[in-house]
Amino acid sequence: MLGVYLLIYIPIVLFVVAFLYETYLSFRRIGDKKKGRGVYVDATWEVTHTMLVFGVVMMVMLFTKHIDRIAELILIPTFLAMLALFVRGACYIALFYIYEKRHIRLLDWVFALSHVAAAGLLVTVVLIFSSYLLIEQPAANTQFVPVFGIGLAIIAAVSLIPALILYRYRD
């Protein structure tokens, strides 16, 4: 069962760490007017979402017999997180591709705050799911754990190493 938990929580923790760093950078660009178009989002956006998707897919694939109950529990915060990510994406397009002038405006704050909302809601989803695992102790489908473990190692190496290099040298 440890393998099941690792497959779910390793990518989610990696997502949360990277996303919180992106959140920090979104507020930092408000305070530093010299920060224009941030390359960090271009490269790391896909990495953070890849980790999130992997973790969520593991939640679903490893607990297929309990998916109806899991979906019932996480529906509202997941939907709200999706809305926050949509707002974040729309603000990103406007800030980095439409507006040429670099002065702080309401849109910059909405962009930064949408990070906070999305992160908080996604952590809420994970906490609800975790409490379900602790209280109900559902049986996991463990037959694919070794294959998924190899997949996680490959995905983490291919996506996280370039992002870490980018964070180190571009920030």
C-alpha positions as CSV (number, residue, x, y, z in Angstrom):
1,M,0.0,0.0,0.0
2,L,3.0,2.3,0.5
3,G,3.6,2.2,-3.3
4,V,0.0,3.4,-3.9
5,Y,0.4,6.3,-1.5
6,L,3.8,7.3,-3.0
7,L,2.4,7.3,-6.5
8,I,-0.3,9.6,-5.5
9,Y,1.5,11.9,-3.1
10,I,4.9,12.3,-4.7
11,P,3.6,14.0,-7.8
12,I,1.1,16.1,-5.8
13,V,3.8,17.3,-3.4
14,L,6.0,18.1,-6.4
15,F,3.1,20.0,-7.9
16,V,2.4,22.0,-4.7
17,V,6.0,22.9,-4.2
18,A,6.4,24.1,-7.8
19,F,3.1,25.8,-7.8
20,L,3.8,27.7,-4.6
21,Y,7.1,28.9,-6.1
22,E,5.2,30.1,-9.2
23,T,2.8,31.8,-6.8
24,Y,5.7,33.5,-5.1
25,L,7.0,34.6,-8.5
26,S,3.6,36.0,-9.5
27,F,3.6,38.3,-6.5
28,R,7.3,39.1,-6.9
29,R,6.6,40.4,-10.4
30,I,4.1,42.9,-8.9
31,G,6.7,44.3,-6.5
32,D,9.5,44.5,-9.1
33,K,8.6,46.6,-12.1
34,K,11.7,45.5,-13.9
35,K,10.2,42.0,-14.2
36,G,8.5,41.9,-17.5
37,R,7.4,38.8,-19.3
38,G,8.4,35.9,-17.0
39,V,9.9,33.0,-18.8
40,Y,9.3,30.9,-15.7
41,V,5.6,30.4,-16.5
42,D,6.3,29.3,-20.1
43,A,8.5,26.5,-19.1
44,T,7.2,25.4,-15.7
45,W,3.4,25.7,-16.3
46,E,3.4,22.3,-18.1
47,V,5.6,20.7,-15.6
48,T,3.4,21.6,-12.6
49,H,0.3,20.5,-14.4
50,T,1.9,17.3,-15.6
51,M,2.6,16.4,-11.9
52,L,-0.9,17.4,-10.9
53,V,-2.5,15.3,-13.7
54,F,-0.3,12.3,-12.8
55,G,-1.3,12.5,-9.2
56,V,-5.0,12.8,-10.0
57,V,-4.8,10.0,-12.5
58,M,-3.2,7.8,-9.8
59,M,-6.1,8.7,-7.4
60,V,-8.5,7.5,-10.0
61,M,-6.6,4.5,-11.4
62,L,-5.7,3.0,-8.0
63,F,-9.1,3.4,-6.5
64,T,-11.4,2.6,-9.4
65,K,-13.8,0.7,-7.3
66,H,-14.4,3.7,-5.1
67,I,-14.4,6.4,-7.8
68,D,-18.1,7.3,-7.3
69,R,-17.5,8.1,-3.6
70,I,-14.2,10.0,-4.3
71,A,-15.9,12.0,-7.1
72,E,-18.7,12.9,-4.7
73,L,-16.3,14.1,-2.1
74,I,-14.0,16.2,-4.2
75,L,-16.5,17.6,-6.8
76,I,-17.0,21.1,-5.5
77,P,-13.4,22.0,-4.5
78,T,-12.1,20.4,-7.8
79,F,-14.6,22.5,-9.8
80,L,-13.6,25.7,-8.0
81,A,-9.9,24.9,-8.5
82,M,-10.6,24.5,-12.2
83,L,-12.2,27.9,-12.3
84,A,-9.3,29.5,-10.5
85,L,-6.9,27.8,-13.0
86,F,-9.1,29.1,-15.8
87,V,-8.9,32.7,-14.4
88,R,-5.1,32.2,-14.0
89,G,-4.8,31.1,-17.6
90,A,-6.9,33.9,-19.0
91,C,-4.9,36.5,-17.0
92,Y,-1.7,34.9,-18.2
93,I,-2.7,35.3,-21.8
94,A,-3.6,38.9,-21.2
95,L,-0.6,39.8,-19.2
96,F,2.1,38.1,-21.2
97,Y,0.7,38.2,-24.8
98,I,-1.7,41.1,-25.1
99,Y,-0.6,44.0,-23.0
100,E,2.7,45.5,-24.0
101,K,2.9,48.2,-21.3
102,R,4.6,47.1,-18.0
103,H,2.8,48.8,-15.2
104,I,1.0,47.1,-12.3
105,R,-2.7,46.9,-12.7
106,L,-5.7,45.0,-11.3
107,L,-5.0,42.1,-13.7
108,D,-1.6,41.5,-12.2
109,W,-3.3,41.1,-8.8
110,V,-6.0,38.8,-10.1
111,F,-3.3,36.7,-11.7
112,A,-1.3,36.4,-8.5
113,L,-4.4,35.8,-6.3
114,S,-5.7,33.2,-8.7
115,H,-2.5,31.2,-7.9
116,V,-3.4,31.4,-4.2
117,A,-7.0,30.3,-4.8
118,A,-6.1,27.4,-7.0
119,A,-3.4,26.2,-4.6
120,G,-5.7,26.4,-1.6
121,L,-8.5,24.6,-3.4
122,L,-6.2,21.9,-4.8
123,V,-4.7,21.3,-1.3
124,T,-8.3,21.1,0.0
125,V,-9.0,18.3,-2.6
126,V,-5.9,16.4,-1.5
127,L,-6.9,16.8,2.2
128,I,-10.4,15.5,1.5
129,F,-9.1,12.6,-0.4
130,S,-6.5,11.8,2.3
131,S,-9.2,11.9,5.0
132,Y,-11.3,9.5,2.9
133,L,-8.3,7.1,2.7
134,L,-7.7,7.3,6.5
135,I,-11.3,7.0,7.6
136,E,-12.7,4.6,5.0
137,Q,-9.5,2.7,4.2
138,P,-10.6,1.6,0.7
139,A,-8.9,-1.2,-1.1
140,A,-6.5,-0.1,-3.8
141,N,-6.0,-1.7,-7.2
142,T,-2.2,-2.5,-6.9
143,Q,-1.6,-4.6,-10.0
144,F,-0.1,-1.7,-12.0
145,V,1.9,-0.1,-9.2
146,P,5.3,-1.2,-10.6
147,V,4.5,0.1,-14.1
148,F,3.1,3.4,-12.7
149,G,6.2,3.7,-10.5
150,I,8.5,3.5,-13.6
151,G,6.3,6.1,-15.3
152,L,6.5,8.5,-12.4
153,A,10.3,8.2,-12.4
154,I,10.5,9.0,-16.1
155,I,8.0,11.8,-16.0
156,A,9.7,13.4,-13.0
157,A,13.2,13.2,-14.6
158,V,12.1,14.5,-18.0
159,S,10.0,17.3,-16.6
160,L,11.5,18.4,-13.3
161,I,15.2,18.6,-14.2
162,P,14.8,21.3,-16.9
163,A,12.4,23.2,-14.6
164,L,14.9,23.2,-11.8
165,I,17.7,24.4,-14.1
166,L,15.4,27.2,-15.3
167,Y,14.5,28.2,-11.7
168,R,18.2,28.2,-10.8
169,Y,19.5,30.3,-13.6
170,R,16.6,32.5,-14.6
171,D,15.3,33.6,-11.3
